[in-house]
Amino acid sequence: MKGMSMGGLMRARGPELVLEALFVVLAVLVALAVDEWNEGRELRAQADLARAAVMSELESNQAELAAGRESMAEMLIAVGKVVESLRKGGEGPPRGSAASFPISRMRHGRRPG
């Protein structure tokens, strides 16, 4: 190989260089595919966590709304009794009773008393 010209050297090592280049390209493509697969796996894991957090929040909100509905039903009954009492000429419930509560408490969903 000492007396070979550059063209002769390329012809002699050409197939070897092409094969080596193909291996490099193949290795890069495999690395990119593995990276893409790993990124997709991480994104799916994050999506699963987000979905679980949203479900948990929705279930919590549902329970809170159900409790608020019960509280509102109790307040509506108490207000109905006060209105009925006042229609009949009564003075309404005594101060401190379950039906005696400020209207502002109804807006915030708090229980009377």
Long-range contacts (C-beta under 8 A, 24 or more apart in sequence): 68-109, 71-109, 71-110, 71-111, 72-106, 72-109, 74-111, 74-112, 75-101, 75-106, 75-111, 75-112, 78-112, 79-106
